[in-house]
Amino acid sequence: MTDTVQLKPNQAALILDVSPTGEVTVDAAFPETSDQAGDLAATICELIGRKLTQDQEFQAELLAELHAEEETE
């Protein structure tokens, strides 16, 4: 995996950082150029990030799926 990703003007990226204790922080990256599609992509990333960090039910669903995946490996 590469350390640097070059985003196109119509792209945004959700960045998840997991600490050694398992704490997850969320950020979004997007180019500094103005592009309508890129603005939409950045907004979607922000909304997903907010859901990841603030929606307890969604977090529980993700953890359940994660544990199910671990059991099948």
FIBA-149508 format. One record per residue (C-alpha): x, y, z; residue in one letter; chain. Coordinates in steps of 0.2 Angstrom, whole numbers. Layout:
residues N
<pt x="X" y="Y" z="Z" code="A" unit="A"/>
...
//
This chain:
residues 73
<pt x="0" y="0" z="0" code="M" unit="A"/>
<pt x="6" y="17" z="-4" code="T" unit="A"/>
<pt x="9" y="31" z="9" code="D" unit="A"/>
<pt x="3" y="45" z="-3" code="T" unit="A"/>
<pt x="-12" y="46" z="-13" code="V" unit="A"/>
<pt x="-15" y="59" z="-26" code="Q" unit="A"/>
<pt x="-33" y="64" z="-26" code="L" unit="A"/>
<pt x="-42" y="70" z="-42" code="K" unit="A"/>
<pt x="-52" y="86" z="-41" code="P" unit="A"/>
<pt x="-68" y="75" z="-41" code="N" unit="A"/>
<pt x="-62" y="64" z="-27" code="Q" unit="A"/>
<pt x="-61" y="64" z="-8" code="A" unit="A"/>
<pt x="-55" y="51" z="4" code="A" unit="A"/>
<pt x="-61" y="45" z="21" code="L" unit="A"/>
<pt x="-46" y="42" z="33" code="I" unit="A"/>
<pt x="-47" y="31" z="48" code="L" unit="A"/>
<pt x="-34" y="31" z="61" code="D" unit="A"/>
<pt x="-34" y="17" z="74" code="V" unit="A"/>
<pt x="-24" y="19" z="90" code="S" unit="A"/>
<pt x="-15" y="4" z="98" code="P" unit="A"/>
<pt x="-29" y="4" z="111" code="T" unit="A"/>
<pt x="-42" y="3" z="97" code="G" unit="A"/>
<pt x="-48" y="21" z="97" code="E" unit="A"/>
<pt x="-54" y="26" z="80" code="V" unit="A"/>
<pt x="-53" y="44" z="73" code="T" unit="A"/>
<pt x="-60" y="49" z="57" code="V" unit="A"/>
<pt x="-54" y="63" z="45" code="D" unit="A"/>
<pt x="-57" y="67" z="27" code="A" unit="A"/>
<pt x="-45" y="73" z="13" code="A" unit="A"/>
<pt x="-49" y="82" z="-3" code="F" unit="A"/>
<pt x="-40" y="92" z="-15" code="P" unit="A"/>
<pt x="-39" y="111" z="-13" code="E" unit="A"/>
<pt x="-47" y="114" z="-30" code="T" unit="A"/>
<pt x="-65" y="119" z="-32" code="S" unit="A"/>
<pt x="-75" y="105" z="-41" code="D" unit="A"/>
<pt x="-93" y="102" z="-39" code="Q" unit="A"/>
<pt x="-91" y="83" z="-39" code="A" unit="A"/>
<pt x="-76" y="85" z="-27" code="G" unit="A"/>
<pt x="-87" y="95" z="-15" code="D" unit="A"/>
<pt x="-100" y="82" z="-16" code="L" unit="A"/>
<pt x="-87" y="68" z="-12" code="A" unit="A"/>
<pt x="-80" y="78" z="2" code="A" unit="A"/>
<pt x="-97" y="81" z="10" code="T" unit="A"/>
<pt x="-101" y="62" z="8" code="I" unit="A"/>
<pt x="-85" y="58" z="17" code="C" unit="A"/>
<pt x="-89" y="70" z="31" code="E" unit="A"/>
<pt x="-107" y="63" z="33" code="L" unit="A"/>
<pt x="-100" y="45" z="34" code="I" unit="A"/>
<pt x="-86" y="51" z="46" code="G" unit="A"/>
<pt x="-100" y="59" z="57" code="R" unit="A"/>
<pt x="-110" y="43" z="57" code="K" unit="A"/>
<pt x="-95" y="32" z="61" code="L" unit="A"/>
<pt x="-91" y="43" z="76" code="T" unit="A"/>
<pt x="-108" y="48" z="83" code="Q" unit="A"/>
<pt x="-121" y="34" z="78" code="D" unit="A"/>
<pt x="-120" y="21" z="92" code="Q" unit="A"/>
<pt x="-131" y="9" z="83" code="E" unit="A"/>
<pt x="-121" y="10" z="67" code="F" unit="A"/>
<pt x="-105" y="7" z="77" code="Q" unit="A"/>
<pt x="-113" y="-8" z="85" code="A" unit="A"/>
<pt x="-117" y="-15" z="68" code="E" unit="A"/>
<pt x="-100" y="-12" z="62" code="L" unit="A"/>
<pt x="-92" y="-21" z="77" code="L" unit="A"/>
<pt x="-104" y="-36" z="75" code="A" unit="A"/>
<pt x="-99" y="-38" z="56" code="E" unit="A"/>
<pt x="-80" y="-36" z="61" code="L" unit="A"/>
<pt x="-82" y="-50" z="74" code="H" unit="A"/>
<pt x="-91" y="-61" z="62" code="A" unit="A"/>
<pt x="-77" y="-58" z="49" code="E" unit="A"/>
<pt x="-64" y="-63" z="62" code="E" unit="A"/>
<pt x="-73" y="-79" z="66" code="E" unit="A"/>
<pt x="-74" y="-84" z="48" code="T" unit="A"/>
<pt x="-55" y="-82" z="45" code="E" unit="A"/>
//
